[in-house]
Amino acid sequence: MKIPKRIEPLVQDGLVDEVIRQLMSGKEATVYVVRCGEEIRCAKVYKEANKRGFRQSVDYTEGRKVKNSRRARAMEKGSRYGREAQEEAWQNAEVDALYRLASAGVRVPQPYNFHAGVLLMELVVDSEGNAAPRLNDLVLTAELSREYHDILIRQVVRMLCAGIVHGDLSRYNVLVDVAGPVIIDLPQAVDAAANNQARQMLLRDVENLATYFGQFAPELRSTNYGMEIWSLYQSSKLHPETALTGYFERTENPVDMKSVMREINDTLKEEEARQLYRTSR
């Protein structure tokens, strides 16, 4: 097929030898099957920000660090350079997450290169060597649903132990090869320690899995892996091989209103003292 304009720099630089076909076009990017020497891989070409169905949100970008101070200021001001830098940072987030998760043993496509806004990575295939289907395209038995749900919950745990929450995990962002589920699409992945929305995103990811697999194995709908996982993470007791039960008992401690009021009054007094000091200068 004709080489897409965005992939031309990779061909010129010898990273891609042939574009075989378009694999899919989604809300974030268009993916092509390409030949790199003797290897068949895929090239993910990110769509321009104004053409994407998934918009960057402060919920996802919160906590992401920008090393270059000039870029950080430009991104805050929203200048043209800042928007370009923000777009590059959005794409780099997926690249960084893939390398980090692959090193942690999470089942994600192996990344190979990121060049000119195009991500070269492993082509996940089925038993016949064809592109692996999405989870959404399969009809599952109750037994297979339980197996895949268990695998993905353990992958969520392994991701969190690596400090990452997917943030948009669903049946559309999971491929299935001969060994089972493979997690894809990570540009919105968040830092679990630096993002205040990480807890809510993890709970939503886990709930998405329970809802989908619960269609085939209804007992999964009543599990509460999300709260169990997050509670263990917060108490530094979560490890990749932690045994989970799927249940979580919430303990509500009574609020000490006297202590709360003391804190409020102390804060008000400190603020009054600061204001008095400023006016007396």
Secondary structure, DSSP 4 states (H G I P E B T S, - for coil): -PPPGGGHHHHHTTS-SEEEEEEEE-SSEEEEEEEETTEEEEEEEEPPGGG-SS---HHHHTT---S-HHHHHHHHHT-HHHHHHHHHHHHHHHHHHHHHHHHTT---PPEEEEETTEEEEE--B-TTSSBPPBGGG----HHHHHHHHHHHHHHHHHHHHTTEE-SS-SGGGEEEETTEEEE---TT-EETTT-TTHHHHHHHHHHHHHHHHTTTSGGGGG--HHHHHHHHHHTT---TT----S------PPP-HHHHHHHHHHHHHHHHHHHHHHHH-
